[in-house]
Amino acid sequence: MLIYSMSASVDGYIADRDGVFDWSVPSEEQFRFHLEETRSLGGVVCGRRLYEVMLPWENDPSLRDDELGAEFAEAWNALPKVVFSRTLGRVEGNARLAEGSLAEEVGAMLAATDKHVEISGAGLAGQAIELGLVDEFRIFRNPVIVGGGTPLLPPVTVQVDLELVETRTFASRVIYERYRLAGRGAA
């Protein structure tokens, strides 16, 4: 199953007009949840910007100073990653630059694992949504309105029916919303 998972503001943005998303820094409780989610994945397909945001987990030892950070870095680094970029000449760690189309790379990543694969980055996920590749949406709705910026979801040309399969409210008041495409069933 291909999962799109991102933090968003109440008004549906993953970053504000200046590209800032510091309002989405997870609490310890939410970070532990992210760790378990990361451990359950078989791979990640991501765009350049998200790859660069997450790159410190590959090469910054200060992020491993506490037990939780070390556990997340280990889980993140173990994941195979496919990075879509028109500007990067190389990537680091357990990542490779995409060589095929989005549909080909997602198909190959899913075929290489018996676990779920995550797609990250709004632009790339938007393309996957348009292609009908995304099976599940996991949104961390932060209690903030930013009034514009990078939208969580792209405009779509046809209605996409979803079913809500799980919600959770963290102590930080972030609400986790998990949706599956209607009719896809449990996976």
C-alpha positions in Angstrom: 0.0 0.0 0.0 1.3 3.5 -0.8 0.8 6.0 2.0 0.9 9.8 1.9 1.8 11.1 5.3 2.4 14.7 6.2 1.8 17.3 8.9 -0.6 20.1 7.9 -2.2 23.2 9.3 -5.9 23.3 10.0 -6.3 25.3 6.7 -4.4 22.5 4.8 -0.9 23.8 4.3 2.4 21.9 5.0 4.4 25.1 5.1 3.5 28.7 5.2 4.1 31.4 2.5 7.7 31.7 3.6 8.3 27.9 3.5 8.3 27.7 7.3 6.9 24.7 9.0 8.3 25.0 12.5 4.8 24.8 13.9 4.7 21.1 12.9 7.7 20.0 15.1 6.3 16.9 16.8 6.0 16.5 20.6 7.8 13.5 22.2 4.5 11.5 22.1 4.0 12.2 18.4 7.7 11.6 17.7 7.4 8.1 19.2 4.3 7.5 17.0 6.4 8.6 14.0 9.1 6.2 15.0 6.7 3.3 15.1 5.2 4.3 11.7 8.7 4.6 10.2 9.6 1.1 11.6 6.5 -0.3 9.8 7.6 0.9 6.4 9.4 -0.9 3.6 10.6 2.2 1.8 10.1 5.9 1.0 9.6 7.7 -2.3 10.3 11.4 -1.8 11.0 14.6 -3.6 14.2 16.6 -3.3 13.0 19.1 -0.7 11.8 16.4 1.8 14.9 14.4 1.1 17.0 17.4 2.1 14.9 18.1 5.2 15.4 14.6 6.4 19.1 14.3 5.3 20.4 15.4 8.8 19.0 12.1 10.2 21.5 10.4 7.9 24.6 12.4 8.7 24.2 14.7 11.8 25.4 12.8 14.9 23.9 15.4 17.2 20.4 14.1 16.3 21.4 10.8 18.0 22.3 12.4 21.3 19.2 10.9 23.0 17.7 7.5 22.8 14.6 8.5 20.9 16.7 10.4 18.3 19.1 7.5 17.9 16.2 5.0 17.4 14.6 7.2 14.8 17.9 7.8 12.9 18.5 4.0 12.9 14.9 3.3 11.6 15.1 6.1 9.0 18.6 5.2 7.7 17.5 1.5 7.3 14.7 2.5 4.9 15.5 2.4 1.2 14.6 5.7 -0.4 14.0 6.8 -4.0 14.5 10.5 -4.5 12.9 12.5 -7.4 15.0 15.5 -8.3 15.9 17.5 -11.4 18.7 19.3 -9.6 20.6 16.7 -7.4 23.5 14.9 -9.0 23.8 12.4 -6.1 22.2 11.4 -2.9 23.6 9.9 0.4 22.9 7.0 2.7 20.3 4.4 1.8 18.9 6.5 -1.1 19.1 6.5 -4.9 17.9 9.0 -7.5 14.9 7.9 -9.4 15.5 6.7 -12.9 12.0 5.7 -14.0 8.6 7.4 -14.0 6.8 7.9 -10.7 4.5 5.0 -11.4 7.5 2.7 -12.3 9.4 3.7 -9.2 6.4 3.3 -6.9 5.7 -0.1 -8.4 9.3 -1.2 -8.0 9.4 -0.1 -4.4 6.2 -1.8 -3.6 7.3 -5.0 -5.3 10.6 -5.0 -3.3 8.9 -5.2 0.1 6.0 -6.8 1.9 5.5 -3.6 3.9 3.8 -0.3 3.1 5.7 2.4 1.2 5.4 6.1 2.0 5.4 8.9 -0.5 6.4 12.2 0.9 6.5 15.8 -0.4 3.4 17.6 -1.5 4.4 18.0 -5.1 5.4 14.4 -5.7 2.4 13.1 -3.7 0.1 15.3 -5.7 1.3 13.6 -8.9 0.8 10.2 -7.3 -2.7 11.1 -6.3 -3.5 12.2 -9.8 -2.2 8.9 -11.1 -4.4 7.0 -8.6 -1.3 5.5 -6.8 -2.0 6.6 -3.2 -4.0 4.1 -1.1 -4.0 5.9 2.2 -3.6 9.4 3.6 -2.2 10.0 7.1 -2.5 13.6 8.1 -1.2 15.2 11.3 -3.5 18.3 11.6 -1.7 20.9 13.7 -3.7 23.5 15.6 -2.6 26.5 13.6 -3.9 28.5 10.6 -1.2 29.8 8.4 -3.3 31.5 5.7 -1.4 30.2 2.6 1.7 28.4 1.5 2.4 24.9 0.2 -0.9 23.0 0.1 -1.1 19.5 1.5 -3.2 18.3 -1.4 -3.3 19.2 -5.1 -6.3 20.4 -6.9 -8.0 17.3 -8.4 -9.9 16.9 -11.6 -12.2 14.2 -10.2 -13.7 13.6 -6.8 -11.7 11.2 -4.6 -13.9 9.4 -2.1 -12.2 8.5 1.2 -13.2 6.6 4.3 -12.0 7.6 7.7 -10.4 4.6 9.4 -8.6 6.1 12.4 -8.2 9.3 14.4 -6.1 10.1 17.4 -5.6 13.3 19.4 -2.1 13.8 20.8 -1.6 15.7 24.1 -0.2 18.5 22.0 -3.7 18.8 20.4 -2.4 17.6 17.0 -5.0 15.4 15.5 -4.0 12.3 13.4 -6.4 11.5 10.6 -6.1 8.3 8.7 -8.1 7.9 5.5 -8.2 5.1 3.0 -9.6 5.3 -0.6 -13.2 4.2 -0.4 -13.6 0.7 -1.5 -9.9 -0.3 -1.2 -10.5 -2.3 2.0 -8.1 -3.0 4.8 -4.5 -3.8 4.1 
